[in-house]
Amino acid sequence: MGGAKKTVAKPAKDAAQEKKETAKKEIQKSAATSVVDPKVLDQIKKEVPKMVCVTPYQIYSKYNLKYSVAKDLLEGMVSQGLLKEVKKTRRVSIYAPAA
């Protein structure tokens, strides 16, 4: 009664279609990091070292950025030496100004 199920082979994609899909993915990734206006970036770099502690949520809510962009900005500031990472869990990182 049950019998074996027959599978249908899917047609292969053209090379042109694959290139278009990869190009779209790359454009979307680069657009997320270039969202920050240079004026806003300068303002963040001035105000963040004055704060007692900083989380990505504070930057996200205060400057109306995406959460992932706020995380990337803070990680960049750590690599520049403006901030140091105090505590990191799998969900959130807490930063403090570098002394």
C-alpha positions as MATLAB code, in Angstrom:
seq = 'MGGAKKTVAKPAKDAAQEKKETAKKEIQKSAATSVVDPKVLDQIKKEVPKMVCVTPYQIYSKYNLKYSVAKDLLEGMVSQGLLKEVKKTRRVSIYAPAA';
ca = [
       0.000    0.000    0.000;
       2.501    2.613    1.102;
       5.237    2.041   -1.407;
       8.340    4.149   -1.851;
       8.031    7.841   -2.548;
       9.423    9.131   -5.789;
      11.618   12.206   -5.657;
      11.615   14.867   -8.306;
      14.958   16.364   -9.292;
      15.144   20.152   -9.026;
      16.466   22.058  -12.039;
      19.946   23.506  -11.631;
      20.305   27.276  -11.251;
      22.062   29.315  -13.874;
      25.416   30.852  -12.969;
      23.941   34.291  -13.613;
      21.177   33.728  -11.053;
      23.688   32.595   -8.434;
      25.826   35.697   -8.989;
      22.792   37.959   -8.589;
      21.811   36.279   -5.315;
      25.307   36.588   -3.844;
      25.528   40.218   -4.950;
      22.223   40.993   -3.206;
      23.439   39.373    0.034;
      26.675   41.386    0.016;
      24.808   44.643   -0.557;
      22.513   43.981    2.385;
      25.420   43.262    4.751;
      27.339   46.401    3.828;
      24.233   48.574    4.105;
      23.792   47.734    7.803;
      27.220   49.036    8.775;
      27.015   52.209    6.707;
      23.722   53.289    8.289;
      25.434   55.437   10.906;
      25.611   59.116   10.008;
      29.088   60.607   10.621;
      27.568   63.301   12.851;
      25.885   60.670   15.013;
      29.107   58.654   15.123;
      31.070   61.676   16.362;
      28.422   62.372   18.983;
      28.568   58.765   20.192;
      32.358   58.872   20.449;
      32.154   62.061   22.547;
      29.409   60.957   24.934;
      30.164   57.269   25.494;
      33.477   57.751   27.390;
      31.636   60.047   29.842;
      29.121   57.328   30.809;
      29.708   55.120   33.841;
      28.741   51.954   31.991;
      27.528   51.364   28.454;
      25.415   48.637   26.895;
      24.369   48.196   23.275;
      20.752   48.758   24.322;
      21.561   52.268   25.580;
      23.154   53.211   22.259;
      20.363   51.517   20.315;
      17.585   53.366   22.117;
      19.265   56.771   22.464;
      20.523   57.139   18.883;
      17.806   55.150   17.090;
      20.201   52.589   15.565;
      19.852   48.895   14.921;
      20.942   46.756   17.855;
      23.560   44.935   15.779;
      25.036   48.248   14.618;
      25.232   49.458   18.223;
      27.071   46.264   19.195;
      29.504   46.700   16.308;
      30.182   50.320   17.263;
      30.972   49.416   20.862;
      33.228   46.547   19.800;
      35.044   48.952   17.486;
      35.527   51.383   20.343;
      37.024   48.571   22.427;
      39.521   47.814   19.670;
      40.405   51.536   19.483;
      41.015   51.616   23.233;
      38.202   54.019   24.145;
      36.239   51.388   26.097;
      36.982   48.180   27.946;
      34.692   45.204   28.293;
      33.655   44.686   31.921;
      31.242   41.771   31.620;
      30.057   39.648   28.726;
      27.288   37.097   28.677;
      25.874   35.338   25.667;
      23.187   38.015   25.331;
      24.722   41.324   26.353;
      28.080   42.958   26.916;
      28.748   45.724   29.424;
      31.456   48.264   28.724;
      33.180   50.939   30.808;
      35.427   53.826   29.758;
      39.096   52.910   29.516;
      41.062   54.739   32.180;
];
